């Protein structure tokens, strides 16, 4: 979990558009972020394994 101060700083409107920091809505992680789902890779994998993301299922072969 990211510190609340770091998450609050990311929510502020930046001076330049290239400074936007996209963070996972669940844990606040900024690396490994998937824009399509607004989640980090770790949270995405957890939710996908549980079947909580519509249209996504865990592949197995």
Secondary structure, 3 states (H helix, E strand, C coil): CCCHHHHHHHHCCCCCHHHCCCCCCCCCCCCCEECCCCEEHHHHHHHHHHCCCCCCCCCCC
